[in-house]
């Protein structure tokens, strides 16, 4: 008798092994690359936007909890300012709690259509309250209300309960400006290591890695693929 589960696993594995793409869209050479990785990141972000990619500013953010266990999720980059990457979230969320225990994080941008990836490692800290409130006021009203209504990462009994709470918050602030909650705001990721990856033929990919310590200048090196 055939073990259906084992058979399906084998078929699935065979299909995955068969997936293979040759990378030949572009190259990443030192002569055409910025000396500052944040300027290079902005250039690639501009090109991802110009290519009309879905959510080009989506960054996978990895954090570590107090027990050393990692977790990851997508956040949306909203600004590159003074060499730092700015994103916004609920300060009571799982990611924020883990950041409070350990501010060292890692981020990844993947633009598969352009055969590009950027890896970032650094330390995160909260931005000023003023800047968080300024950004909050630029958000659509429904997004502002959702930030008030959502107790992010906490258990909720049902979708209906969440929708009811949103309606309650909407009525409470009807006809008035929605205030930015104290538990909502931005983080700034200060990078210490940034790696740019460009897919190349025969899996001989281009990898340029920037590193620095403290306020020293960036050091750029090519890594073997």
trRosetta pair geometry for C-beta under 8 A, 3 or more apart (Angstrom, degrees):
i j d omega theta_ij theta_ji phi_ij phi_ji
2 6 8.0 -137 173 63 72 100
2 7 5.6 30 165 -48 113 138
3 6 3.9 42 100 20 118 114
3 7 6.3 162 87 -19 61 86
4 7 5.5 -57 -146 37 31 114
4 8 6.2 29 158 -19 67 105
5 8 6.0 -55 -148 36 28 108
5 9 6.4 30 153 -20 63 106
6 9 5.6 -54 -150 35 32 114
6 10 6.4 34 152 -22 65 104
7 10 5.7 -55 -152 33 31 111
7 11 6.5 30 153 -17 65 104
8 11 5.7 -51 -147 36 34 111
8 12 6.2 35 154 -19 65 107
9 12 5.7 -57 -149 38 30 112
9 13 6.2 30 153 -20 66 106
10 13 5.7 -53 -146 36 31 111
10 14 6.3 32 154 -21 64 105
11 14 5.7 -55 -149 34 31 112
11 15 6.5 30 153 -19 64 105
12 15 5.8 -55 -151 34 31 110
12 16 6.5 30 152 -18 64 106
13 16 5.7 -56 -150 37 33 111
13 17 6.3 33 154 -19 67 105
14 17 5.8 -53 -147 36 31 110
14 18 6.4 31 153 -22 63 108
15 18 5.7 -58 -151 34 31 113
15 19 7.1 43 149 -34 62 95
16 19 5.8 -42 -160 11 38 115
22 201 6.4 16 -174 -124 101 68
23 115 4.6 136 -144 -152 107 141
23 198 7.9 160 158 152 132 59
23 199 2.8 -111 -157 147 154 114
23 200 5.7 1 99 7 111 9
23 201 6.6 -142 75 -66 66 35
23 203 7.9 97 26 -87 112 41
23 205 6.9 24 74 -97 151 91
24 199 7.8 -62 -28 117 30 98
24 200 7.4 65 -96 -154 48 40
24 201 5.4 42 -89 -68 93 90
25 114 6.3 -165 121 -166 157 45
25 115 4.6 159 25 22 126 128
25 199 6.8 58 26 69 99 103
26 114 7.3 -7 11 -179 129 82
26 115 7.0 170 31 67 87 113
26 116 7.9 -2 54 -64 126 105
26 198 5.8 -85 91 -166 94 127
27 198 6.3 116 -159 119 22 145
27 200 6.6 54 -111 -100 74 110
27 206 6.1 107 -167 -34 62 148
28 32 7.7 -130 -150 73 41 105
28 33 6.6 56 -175 -74 81 122
28 196 6.0 -166 -162 122 152 114
28 197 7.8 -168 15 -176 160 14
28 198 3.7 152 -20 8 118 139
28 206 3.7 168 53 115 99 145
28 207 7.9 79 81 -57 136 15
28 208 5.9 -129 142 -9 120 115
29 32 5.3 67 67 21 89 97
29 33 6.8 -161 92 -19 41 102
29 206 7.3 -85 -61 -134 47 146
30 33 5.6 -69 -140 33 31 117
30 208 6.9 152 -85 -111 72 131
30 220 7.1 135 -127 127 103 133
30 222 7.2 -81 -54 -58 111 111
33 40 5.9 14 -168 -109 83 131
33 196 7.4 179 -137 58 130 155
33 208 6.0 -53 -149 125 170 177
33 220 7.6 159 109 -162 131 153
34 37 7.1 160 90 -89 105 21
34 39 4.1 -147 -179 91 161 109
34 40 4.0 -156 42 -59 111 83
34 43 6.6 161 -22 -7 127 137
35 39 7.8 26 55 48 55 130
35 218 6.7 150 158 67 71 119
35 220 7.0 -118 -143 -22 58 138
36 39 4.3 72 80 7 103 109
36 40 7.0 -180 92 -9 54 85
36 83 7.7 -95 -174 -108 118 100
36 218 6.3 143 -116 9 48 146
37 40 5.2 -54 -147 40 41 114
37 41 6.1 47 152 -24 70 101
37 191 7.0 -99 88 105 131 149
37 194 3.9 131 162 77 156 145
37 196 7.4 -164 -140 -35 97 108
37 210 4.0 -146 -52 40 130 159
37 218 6.1 180 -10 -143 96 155
37 220 7.9 163 -62 -93 96 101
38 41 5.4 -44 -144 33 35 115
38 42 6.5 38 153 -19 62 101
38 80 5.8 163 -171 -180 103 127
38 83 5.0 -144 -25 -129 163 59
38 191 7.3 170 -69 34 96 133
38 194 7.7 -166 -58 -52 57 170
39 42 5.7 -49 -148 35 34 112
39 43 6.5 39 150 -22 63 103
40 43 5.5 -51 -151 32 34 115
40 44 6.5 28 153 -13 66 104
40 196 6.3 -74 138 -62 134 147
41 44 5.9 -57 -148 40 32 106
41 45 6.1 35 152 -21 66 107
41 80 6.6 161 98 -104 118 154
41 109 7.9 124 -148 16 99 150
41 118 6.1 100 -115 -154 94 162
41 194 7.0 -82 -55 -168 120 143
41 196 8.0 -145 -78 -84 69 108
42 45 5.5 -51 -143 36 32 114
42 46 6.3 37 155 -22 64 102
42 80 5.6 -130 -77 58 101 154
43 46 5.8 -53 -152 33 29 112
43 47 6.6 24 151 -15 63 107
44 47 5.5 -54 -147 39 36 111
44 48 6.3 39 152 -22 67 103
44 109 7.8 131 115 104 126 145
44 111 7.4 -165 168 11 105 148
44 114 7.9 157 -162 118 93 155
44 116 6.3 -162 -158 159 127 154
44 118 6.7 148 86 -49 155 132
44 196 7.3 -178 -45 -131 153 117
45 48 5.6 -52 -147 35 33 112
45 49 6.4 33 153 -17 65 104
45 56 6.4 127 -155 139 67 114
45 57 6.8 47 -148 -92 114 78
45 77 7.8 -94 -119 91 139 141
45 80 7.6 176 11 -18 159 133
45 109 7.9 -75 -86 -155 85 164
46 49 5.8 -55 -150 37 31 111
46 50 6.2 31 152 -19 65 108
47 50 5.5 -50 -142 38 33 114
47 51 6.3 34 155 -19 64 106
47 114 6.9 104 124 -122 111 154
48 51 5.7 -55 -147 37 30 111
48 53 5.0 -52 -177 28 83 133
48 56 3.7 149 130 -151 115 127
48 111 4.9 -113 -110 -108 118 145
48 114 6.4 -99 -95 -8 79 147
48 116 7.8 -121 -75 67 108 135
49 52 7.6 34 172 -74 37 34
49 53 7.4 -80 -84 36 24 87
49 56 5.2 -141 -69 54 60 158
51 56 7.7 126 59 -92 93 134
51 111 7.8 96 62 -174 145 126
51 113 6.5 172 147 104 138 127
51 114 6.3 -165 -9 -64 173 112
53 56 4.5 100 74 -78 108 95
53 111 5.9 -60 -110 -140 173 97
53 113 5.8 -169 -103 37 110 133
53 114 7.4 -67 -62 -18 140 107
55 58 4.0 38 145 -30 114 118
55 74 7.9 34 153 170 145 139
55 76 7.1 -98 -156 -108 100 100
56 111 6.7 25 -137 -100 83 113
57 76 5.3 57 109 -164 105 77
57 77 4.3 -128 -176 55 96 88
57 78 7.3 92 161 -72 146 35
58 74 5.0 -7 -171 -168 104 120
58 75 7.6 150 -152 76 57 29
58 76 6.0 -38 -96 -99 56 67
58 77 7.7 -142 -70 6 8 85
58 109 7.4 132 85 -127 56 74
59 74 6.8 141 72 -153 34 65
59 75 5.7 -29 66 65 89 78
59 76 7.3 137 18 -116 83 17
59 77 5.2 74 -16 -40 125 102
59 85 7.5 69 -47 167 173 143
59 87 7.1 -119 50 -69 126 144
59 107 4.7 1 172 -170 120 114
59 108 6.7 148 -164 67 69 37
59 109 5.5 -42 -105 -74 78 78
59 120 7.9 -21 -158 33 129 126
60 72 5.5 19 177 179 100 116
60 73 7.2 177 -148 95 64 17
60 74 5.6 -42 -92 -91 58 66
60 107 6.6 150 77 -157 53 55
60 108 4.4 -12 55 56 107 96
60 109 7.8 -176 16 -71 77 30
60 110 7.5 25 -5 -4 117 104
61 72 6.7 168 83 -149 40 67
61 73 6.2 -22 57 65 86 67
61 74 7.4 121 10 -130 81 18
61 75 4.9 12 -8 8 131 116
61 87 7.4 -129 -61 56 146 164
61 95 6.6 49 106 -144 126 138
61 105 6.1 -7 -169 177 89 130
61 106 7.6 153 -156 83 45 46
61 107 5.2 -15 -100 -102 66 85
62 70 5.7 0 -174 -170 106 114
62 71 7.1 169 -148 86 63 35
62 72 4.3 -26 -94 -93 78 95
62 105 6.3 155 78 -166 57 74
62 106 4.5 -8 54 61 112 93
62 107 7.3 -164 17 -75 75 36
62 108 7.8 43 -14 -5 106 100
63 70 7.1 156 84 -150 36 64
63 71 5.9 -17 62 60 82 83
63 72 7.7 159 17 -87 62 46
63 95 5.3 143 -1 -145 149 71
63 98 4.0 110 137 109 129 133
63 99 5.8 -75 -131 -61 135 70
63 102 7.1 145 -174 77 82 97
63 105 5.4 -29 -91 -111 70 98
64 68 6.0 -11 -179 -146 116 35
64 69 6.9 153 -154 73 70 30
64 70 5.2 -39 -96 -93 76 65
64 71 7.8 154 -96 16 30 69
64 98 6.2 163 76 -178 26 115
64 101 7.6 -113 100 94 71 111
64 102 5.0 -31 74 74 97 148
64 104 7.2 -3 26 78 117 91
65 68 7.2 -52 70 16 66 17
65 69 5.2 -7 39 57 108 84
65 70 7.9 -165 4 -85 76 18
65 71 7.0 49 -32 -3 101 111
65 97 7.7 12 -123 111 90 96
65 98 4.8 -75 -88 -114 61 101
65 101 6.2 47 -165 60 44 154
65 102 7.6 161 -151 18 6 116
66 98 7.8 -135 -28 -125 62 63
66 101 4.4 -112 -74 -148 79 151
66 102 7.5 171 -88 -20 45 102
71 94 6.7 -47 96 138 158 125
71 95 7.5 -131 94 -90 115 71
71 98 6.8 -159 41 -54 113 166
73 95 6.4 -103 40 -65 125 126
75 87 4.6 63 143 -179 128 151
75 89 6.6 -58 -126 -63 125 119
75 95 7.7 156 -60 164 127 176
76 87 6.4 148 76 -135 46 102
77 80 7.3 16 172 -54 122 80
77 85 5.7 -57 -131 -169 111 103
77 86 7.2 97 -162 68 67 52
77 87 5.7 -67 -103 -76 43 98
77 109 7.9 -27 -13 -84 139 117
78 86 5.4 -69 67 102 89 94
78 87 6.0 133 6 -109 93 46
78 88 6.2 16 -4 -6 147 100
78 135 6.8 67 142 -148 153 139
78 186 7.6 -97 52 -120 133 120
79 85 7.8 157 87 -157 52 41
79 86 4.1 -1 60 48 94 124
80 83 7.8 7 175 -117 87 11
80 84 7.3 170 -156 81 54 36
80 85 5.9 -21 -105 -100 73 62
80 86 7.3 -161 -79 12 24 85
81 84 5.9 -29 71 61 67 86
81 86 5.8 20 18 -23 110 126
81 188 7.6 -78 65 -124 100 115
83 190 7.4 43 116 -137 94 73
83 191 7.5 -119 164 36 85 94
84 188 4.2 20 155 -177 140 105
84 189 6.1 157 -168 68 80 45
84 190 5.2 -36 -108 -87 103 63
84 191 7.6 176 -116 -2 51 77
85 107 7.0 -100 88 36 161 168
85 120 7.0 54 -6 147 151 167
85 188 7.0 140 67 -159 42 54
85 189 4.2 -17 59 54 99 107
85 191 7.1 64 -6 -39 109 103
86 127 6.5 27 -130 -52 108 146
86 186 5.5 2 -168 -175 96 130
86 187 7.3 163 -146 81 52 45
86 188 5.5 -21 -93 -100 73 72
86 189 7.8 -155 -67 16 27 76
87 186 6.7 160 87 -148 28 80
87 187 5.8 -14 64 56 77 91
87 189 7.4 26 10 -15 102 109
88 132 7.1 135 -122 -136 109 85
88 135 6.3 -158 -69 114 145 143
88 136 7.9 168 -156 -74 151 74
88 184 7.3 40 176 173 101 84
88 185 6.6 -109 -141 153 86 23
88 186 4.6 -48 -92 -91 77 73
88 187 7.5 167 -94 13 30 70
89 93 5.6 -80 159 25 114 144
89 95 6.3 -38 154 71 165 125
89 96 6.1 -170 105 -54 120 110
89 152 7.4 -141 178 106 86 171
89 184 7.5 -138 116 -145 28 68
89 185 7.9 -22 58 68 50 40
89 186 7.9 102 16 -113 63 34
89 187 6.9 -8 25 -4 106 112
90 93 4.2 108 74 -36 96 103
90 96 6.6 -120 100 -6 57 142
90 147 7.1 -180 -80 -153 92 80
90 150 6.9 -115 -66 103 147 103
90 151 8.0 143 -176 -160 156 28
90 152 3.8 151 40 24 152 137
90 153 7.5 -161 78 2 129 99
90 183 6.0 19 -165 135 78 96
90 184 5.5 -38 -108 -99 57 77
91 96 4.7 178 -155 -174 38 158
91 126 7.5 18 -109 -103 121 125
91 183 4.8 -135 50 -169 99 61
91 184 6.5 -141 -4 -79 88 21
91 185 6.1 17 -48 33 114 93
92 96 6.4 7 2 71 8 135
92 97 7.2 29 -168 -53 39 98
92 151 7.1 -47 97 -164 136 69
92 152 6.5 137 80 56 84 89
92 153 7.4 -156 119 44 74 112
92 154 7.9 -7 129 -37 116 111
92 183 5.0 -4 -18 -173 106 129
93 96 4.8 92 55 9 77 104
93 97 7.0 -141 95 -6 39 88
93 152 4.1 -31 -91 111 97 123
93 153 4.6 124 -149 -14 64 126
94 97 5.8 -56 -148 36 31 111
94 98 6.3 27 156 -15 66 108
94 152 7.9 -116 -1 132 71 91
94 153 4.2 174 -25 -137 89 150
95 98 5.8 -60 -152 39 30 109
95 99 6.2 33 150 -22 66 106
95 153 7.9 -169 2 -65 68 143
96 99 5.4 -50 -145 35 33 114
96 100 6.5 41 152 -25 63 100
96 187 7.9 -159 -107 -57 85 131
97 100 5.6 -49 -155 28 32 115
97 101 7.0 27 149 -13 62 103
97 153 8.0 -134 4 92 121 161
98 101 5.7 -56 -155 37 38 109
98 102 6.6 -35 167 45 71 88
99 102 7.1 -91 -137 74 26 49
99 103 5.6 50 -173 -109 75 57
99 105 6.8 -17 -106 -58 94 122
99 124 5.4 -58 -148 82 124 130
99 187 6.9 -66 -166 -120 168 148
100 103 7.8 36 -99 -68 14 79
103 123 4.9 47 123 -163 107 84
103 124 5.0 -147 -168 56 85 70
103 125 6.3 16 -151 -69 142 67
104 121 7.6 10 -174 -176 89 88
104 122 7.5 -155 -142 119 61 23
104 123 5.7 -39 -92 -97 56 73
104 124 8.0 177 -87 10 10 82
105 121 7.5 -171 96 -144 44 53
105 122 6.8 -17 60 69 77 60
105 123 7.4 121 18 -121 79 24
105 124 5.2 27 6 -20 128 120
105 189 6.4 -85 68 -122 123 112
106 119 7.0 -13 -174 -172 103 88
106 120 6.7 156 -161 85 54 55
106 121 4.9 -17 -106 -99 83 77
107 119 7.5 157 85 -158 52 43
107 120 4.3 -9 59 60 97 108
107 121 7.9 -172 22 -72 66 35
107 189 6.4 28 -18 -172 138 171
108 117 6.7 -15 -168 -169 95 99
108 118 7.1 160 -153 83 47 54
108 119 5.5 -10 -103 -105 81 67
108 120 7.4 -166 -71 22 37 75
109 116 7.9 -11 112 120 98 94
109 117 6.7 165 87 -155 61 49
109 118 4.4 13 47 48 106 100
109 120 8.0 47 -6 -8 92 109
110 116 7.7 162 -155 94 41 57
110 117 5.1 -5 -107 -108 69 88
111 114 4.3 3 124 38 115 111
111 115 7.8 -31 99 30 79 20
111 116 4.6 3 61 64 103 99
111 117 7.4 -167 29 -75 65 43
112 115 7.1 27 -171 -80 38 39
115 198 6.5 62 115 -166 93 59
115 199 3.5 -89 178 33 114 121
116 196 7.5 -26 -161 -168 97 82
116 197 6.6 145 -159 84 49 67
116 198 5.7 -11 -104 -103 78 65
116 199 7.3 -107 -62 -1 40 85
117 196 7.8 153 86 -160 52 40
117 197 4.2 -6 60 59 93 119
118 194 6.8 -9 -174 -171 97 90
118 195 7.0 163 -156 83 50 53
118 196 5.6 -13 -106 -104 81 63
118 197 7.2 -162 -74 21 35 79
119 193 7.8 -22 115 121 93 94
119 194 7.2 163 86 -154 56 42
119 195 4.4 0 54 53 102 103
119 197 7.3 51 -7 -14 98 114
120 189 6.8 76 133 139 132 136
120 191 5.0 -76 -161 -111 102 118
120 193 7.2 153 -156 88 39 62
120 194 5.2 1 -107 -108 75 79
120 195 7.9 -155 -67 25 40 66
121 191 6.9 90 69 -148 39 75
121 192 6.0 -57 102 61 83 87
121 193 4.2 6 51 56 107 105
121 194 7.8 -153 27 -67 65 45
122 189 5.3 110 76 173 123 83
122 190 5.0 -158 169 89 129 49
122 191 4.0 -111 -52 -110 140 32
122 192 4.7 146 -105 1 75 78
122 193 7.2 -170 -59 29 73 63
123 189 7.5 159 82 -152 28 56
123 190 5.4 -17 64 58 79 100
123 192 7.1 50 -7 -23 85 117
124 187 4.9 10 -174 175 114 122
124 188 6.8 158 -149 78 63 41
124 189 5.1 -28 -93 -96 85 67
124 190 7.4 175 -87 14 31 74
125 187 6.9 158 82 -154 21 77
125 188 6.0 -20 63 57 72 90
125 190 7.3 11 13 -8 98 114
126 185 6.3 41 -155 106 105 128
126 186 7.1 115 -159 86 61 55
126 187 6.0 -56 -100 -103 44 63
126 188 7.7 53 149 12 10 83
127 131 4.8 -74 143 76 121 132
127 132 6.1 149 82 -52 102 87
127 185 6.7 -152 57 159 85 105
127 186 4.2 -9 29 88 125 109
127 187 6.7 -166 -14 -108 87 11
127 188 5.1 102 -70 -31 93 104
128 131 4.6 92 62 7 89 100
128 132 7.0 -153 96 -6 48 85
129 132 5.6 -57 -150 37 35 113
129 133 6.2 30 155 -17 69 107
129 185 6.8 -66 -117 -115 54 144
130 133 6.0 -60 -150 38 27 107
130 134 6.3 31 152 -23 64 106
131 134 5.5 -50 -146 32 33 115
131 135 6.6 29 157 -14 65 103
131 186 6.3 -68 111 39 104 138
132 135 6.1 -59 -154 38 30 105
132 136 6.2 34 150 -25 65 108
132 180 6.4 149 127 165 93 150
132 184 7.1 160 172 116 124 66
132 185 3.4 -29 -129 -138 152 91
132 186 4.9 -160 -95 5 85 89
133 136 5.3 -49 -143 32 35 117
133 137 6.6 37 158 -22 64 101
133 180 4.6 -152 -114 24 74 153
134 137 6.2 -58 -159 30 28 110
134 138 7.4 23 148 -17 60 105
135 138 5.8 -60 -160 31 42 111
135 139 7.2 52 147 -36 69 96
135 186 6.4 75 31 -50 151 128
136 139 5.9 -44 -162 9 40 117
136 144 6.5 94 177 -113 88 98
136 147 7.4 -111 -137 64 107 167
136 180 3.8 101 83 -97 171 118
136 184 6.9 97 -98 113 129 119
136 185 7.9 -56 -50 -102 117 57
137 177 7.9 -7 -121 -165 95 120
137 180 7.5 -70 -46 -50 72 114
139 143 4.3 -108 166 87 116 125
139 144 5.3 145 89 -56 115 82
139 147 7.7 62 100 -17 163 134
140 143 4.6 91 62 5 83 105
140 144 7.2 -147 96 -7 44 85
141 144 5.4 -53 -152 34 37 115
141 145 6.4 35 152 -18 68 104
141 178 6.4 136 -151 -4 75 131
142 145 5.7 -52 -148 37 33 111
142 146 6.3 37 151 -23 64 105
143 146 5.5 -49 -145 34 34 114
143 147 6.6 40 153 -24 63 100
144 147 5.8 -53 -155 29 31 112
144 148 6.9 26 149 -13 63 104
144 178 4.0 126 137 86 128 145
144 180 7.7 -83 -144 -90 99 61
145 148 5.7 -57 -155 37 36 110
145 149 6.0 27 152 -16 70 113
145 166 6.4 83 138 -160 110 82
145 169 5.4 145 -166 113 89 117
145 170 5.4 32 -152 -83 148 76
145 173 6.8 -158 -103 52 96 137
145 178 5.9 -111 -69 -113 64 153
146 149 5.6 -60 -137 43 32 107
146 150 5.7 21 168 -16 70 115
146 166 6.6 -2 -100 -121 64 113
147 150 6.5 -54 -129 38 21 102
147 180 7.7 -20 111 -141 143 61
147 181 6.2 -157 135 13 98 117
147 184 5.0 56 176 -114 121 161
148 169 5.0 158 103 -162 116 141
148 173 7.6 101 49 -24 170 144
148 178 6.5 -123 -26 -170 137 113
148 179 7.9 89 -90 67 126 68
148 181 5.6 159 -103 -50 67 118
149 162 7.4 98 145 -171 114 70
149 165 5.0 137 -162 123 100 97
149 166 4.4 48 -157 -95 170 62
149 168 7.7 131 -117 61 106 85
149 169 4.4 -128 -76 6 95 152
150 162 7.6 26 -101 -151 77 105
151 154 4.3 -28 119 36 106 134
151 156 7.5 145 54 -70 100 101
156 161 5.7 -171 176 85 98 119
156 162 5.2 48 163 -64 156 100
157 161 4.8 77 57 -8 98 155
158 161 4.8 107 56 1 77 98
158 162 7.3 -138 99 -1 48 85
159 162 5.6 -56 -154 37 38 112
159 163 6.2 36 151 -18 70 106
160 163 5.7 -55 -147 38 31 110
160 164 6.2 33 154 -21 65 107
161 164 5.7 -54 -147 35 30 113
161 165 6.5 30 154 -19 63 105
162 165 5.8 -56 -152 35 30 110
162 166 6.5 34 150 -21 64 104
163 166 5.5 -51 -150 33 34 114
163 167 6.5 34 152 -18 66 103
164 167 5.7 -52 -150 36 33 111
164 168 6.4 37 150 -22 64 105
165 168 5.5 -50 -148 34 34 115
165 169 6.4 34 153 -17 65 104
166 169 5.9 -56 -150 38 30 109
166 170 6.2 35 150 -24 65 107
167 170 5.4 -51 -146 34 33 116
167 171 6.4 30 157 -17 65 104
168 171 6.1 -56 -151 36 28 107
168 172 6.4 31 151 -23 63 109
169 172 5.5 -54 -146 34 32 115
169 173 6.5 3 163 4 66 109
170 173 6.6 -77 -151 49 24 90
170 174 6.7 54 148 -66 63 85
171 174 5.4 -17 -150 -26 37 119
173 176 5.5 -112 -169 68 66 93
173 177 7.7 -74 -172 99 110 22
173 178 5.0 52 173 -96 157 77
180 184 6.0 -129 -178 77 81 110
180 185 7.5 78 163 -80 123 78
181 184 4.4 77 64 6 96 108
191 194 5.2 32 169 -55 145 105
192 211 6.8 22 152 -151 67 68
192 212 6.3 -126 -153 64 60 69
192 213 7.4 46 -155 -96 108 41
193 209 6.9 -10 -168 -172 90 98
193 210 7.1 161 -154 86 42 59
193 211 5.0 0 -106 -104 79 82
194 209 7.4 162 86 -154 44 52
194 210 4.6 -5 59 56 92 106
195 207 6.2 -4 -174 -169 108 93
195 208 7.1 165 -153 85 58 43
195 209 4.5 -14 -103 -104 90 80
195 210 7.4 -167 -75 22 42 66
195 223 7.2 -11 -139 10 121 142
196 206 7.8 -18 112 118 89 96
196 207 7.2 163 83 -150 52 44
196 208 4.9 -4 55 58 101 94
196 209 7.9 -162 24 -74 63 38
197 205 6.0 13 -167 157 89 132
197 206 7.1 153 -155 86 41 62
197 207 5.3 -3 -103 -103 75 79
198 205 6.5 170 81 -169 48 85
198 206 4.3 0 55 57 101 111
198 207 8.0 -162 26 -68 65 41
199 205 5.5 -50 -122 -114 36 105
200 203 7.7 57 77 164 74 5
200 204 5.2 -63 95 84 120 68
200 205 4.9 162 22 -109 91 39
200 206 5.6 96 -35 -19 126 81
200 225 7.7 -125 43 -65 110 155
201 204 6.6 -5 81 40 59 95
203 225 6.4 175 151 130 70 138
204 225 5.7 168 -151 27 35 145
205 225 4.1 129 46 -114 82 133
206 222 7.7 -65 -159 -142 72 102
206 225 7.7 -20 -36 -67 13 112
207 222 6.7 112 80 -165 67 60
207 223 4.0 -55 103 62 123 100
207 224 7.4 -15 45 69 126 13
207 225 6.0 154 -12 -85 117 67
208 220 6.1 -2 -178 -168 101 102
208 221 7.5 161 -155 82 57 34
208 222 5.9 -35 -100 -100 65 62
208 223 7.5 -174 -88 11 15 84
209 220 7.2 154 81 -151 43 53
209 221 5.3 -23 64 65 94 84
209 222 7.6 144 17 -113 82 13
209 223 5.2 59 -14 -30 121 117
210 218 4.7 -9 -168 -173 110 119
210 219 6.9 147 -155 72 55 44
210 220 5.2 -21 -96 -95 76 75
211 218 7.2 133 64 -156 26 68
211 219 5.3 -28 65 61 79 99
211 221 7.6 -9 12 13 105 108
212 215 8.0 -13 152 -177 125 10
212 216 5.0 -168 -165 77 96 87
212 217 6.6 -143 -117 105 123 24
212 218 5.0 -73 -52 -100 121 51
212 219 6.3 150 -79 7 66 80
213 216 5.3 29 61 20 68 128
216 219 8.0 2 122 -28 116 96
